[in-house]
Amino acid sequence: MENAFSALKDILVSKLKVEPEHVTPDATPSEVELDSLAAAELAVVLETEFGIAVTDAELLATENIGAMASLIEQRGTAV
């Protein structure tokens, strides 16, 4: 999960302008200010840059950023 978490953190910081210190495995989507619009943007970035298909609703349904990274990792290995 470490690689998926690092990639997710890089996207959140560089593309969505989240403060790096806020992105921890235990942070909730709302704690990193991931609203529905930002989740949609994240889903597009994951699809276009990494070929990982995940919906914004699935991203927002995760308990925390660590769980989100696990979901992304699972989808990435399934492709």
SVG drawing of the C-alpha trace seen along z (x, -y; Angstrom):
<svg xmlns="http://www.w3.org/2000/svg" viewBox="-21 -24 27 32">
<polyline fill="none" stroke="black" stroke-width="0.4" points="0.0,0.0 3.0,-2.3 3.4,-3.0 -0.3,-3.6 -0.4,-5.9 2.7,-7.8 1.1,-8.2 -2.2,-9.3 -0.5,-11.8 1.5,-13.2 -1.8,-13.6 -3.6,-15.2 -0.7,-17.7 0.3,-18.5 -3.0,-18.4 -5.6,-19.2 -3.5,-21.5 -3.9,-19.7 -1.4,-20.6 1.1,-17.7 0.9,-17.5 -2.8,-16.9 -2.4,-13.8 -1.9,-10.8 -3.3,-7.3 -5.7,-8.1 -7.0,-11.3 -10.6,-11.2 -11.6,-12.5 -13.2,-15.6 -10.1,-16.3 -8.1,-16.7 -11.0,-18.7 -11.9,-16.1 -15.5,-17.1 -17.5,-15.6 -15.8,-17.9 -12.3,-17.1 -13.1,-13.4 -14.4,-13.6 -11.1,-15.3 -9.1,-12.7 -11.0,-9.9 -10.2,-11.5 -6.5,-11.8 -6.3,-8.2 -7.9,-7.0 -5.9,-9.2 -2.5,-9.0 -2.6,-5.5 -5.4,-3.6 -7.2,-3.0 -11.0,-3.1 -12.6,-4.2 -15.6,-6.4 -15.8,-9.6 -18.5,-7.9 -16.2,-5.0 -13.4,-7.4 -15.6,-9.4 -17.0,-6.2 -13.6,-5.2 -13.1,-5.6 -9.7,-7.3 -6.9,-8.0 -5.2,-4.7 -8.4,-2.8 -8.5,-5.0 -5.0,-4.0 -5.8,-0.3 -8.8,-0.7 -6.6,-2.3 -4.0,0.4 -6.6,3.2 -8.0,1.5 -4.5,1.0 -3.6,4.7 -6.9,5.7 -6.2,3.8"/>
</svg>
